[in-house]
């Protein structure tokens, strides 16, 4: 395993989520197959795919809170990542953020289904998509060239989000949210932002593109 792959798979926050995925998915695979298992697994994939966009845009890019704790949390979750985009310890979602979100999703799924198997399948899908997101995010910030045109394009749009204008291109693993909500722009129509590397100076969610 080359160093660039080792740094990803052995990073503590990634490793913990991998171990949880192996445990939960092993339980699911040990159950008799039913189409509902696949359905709930796909549900987990879809839920994370949309939450990735919504969380990135509407939580991580909140204007700086006046509350000291809120500001500290956002600095760790995202502000500092924009200031130092290639620092590994700021790149991945910390487990103290990921695990409570996973727990909330699992609890909600269980309340709605009353099924441990369905809940575990949905949780597996969520973790898989989380790890896909983390990998795509990692690839965007390390000297690793994606093999596909789609991968190259996603890396390019993420870097535009970091270095041209933080109000657009919020998708990291996929562009669906940007496409649905109007933040997938032609880079030539978007002005460069003065706050892309300093979100603590950002006071608004979005700026209109240049016509």
C-alpha positions, 0 to 999 in steps of 0.5 A, a space after each residue: 500500500 503506497 503512502 498516499 493510500 495508507 494515510 487515508 485508510 489508517 487515519 483514525 477517523 476513517 479507520 473507526 468508521 471502516 470498523 463500524 461498517 465491517 461490523 454492521 454490514 457483517 450483521 446484515 449479510 448474515 441475515 436471510 436476503 430480502 429486497 428490503 435490505 437492499 432498499 434500505 441500504 440504498 436509502 442510506 446512500 441517498 440520505 448521505 448524498 443529500 445531507 452532504 450538500 445540505 450540511 456543507 452549504 447551510 451548516 459548515 458555511 454559516 456566517 460566524 456565530 457570535 457564540 464562542 462554542 459555535 464558532 469553535 465548532 465551525 472552525 474545526 468542522 470547516 472554517 480551518 479547512 478552508 484556511 488550510 485546505 491541504 492539512 490532513 487533520 482538518 480534511 476528514 469529518 471528526 468521529 465526534 461529529 459523524 457518530 452522533 449523526 449516524 446514531 440519530 439516523 439509525 434511531 430515526 430509521 428504527 423508530 419508523 421501521 421497528 426493524 434492526 435489520 433494516 436499520 443496520 442496512 440503512 446505516 451501512 449505506 450511510 457509512 459507505 457513502 460517508 467513506 466515498 465522500 471522504 475519499 473524494 474529498 481526500 483525492 481533491 486535496 492530495 496529488 492523486 489524479 482521478 482516473 475517470 473524467 467524472 472524477 477529474 471534474 469533481 476534483 476541479 469543481 471542489 478546488 473551485 469551491 476552495 480557491 475561486 468562490 466558496 458560495 458555489 460547488 458544494 458537492 464533493 462526491 456528486 453534483 446532484 445537490 448543486 444541480 438541484 439548488 442552482 450552485 453548479 455554475 460555469 466558472 467563467 460566470 462566477 466572480 472570485 471571492 475574497 473570503 474563500 480562504 477565510 470563512 470567518 469573514 463571510 457574512 452571507 450564504 451566496 453571491 450572484 454570479 457575474 452575467 
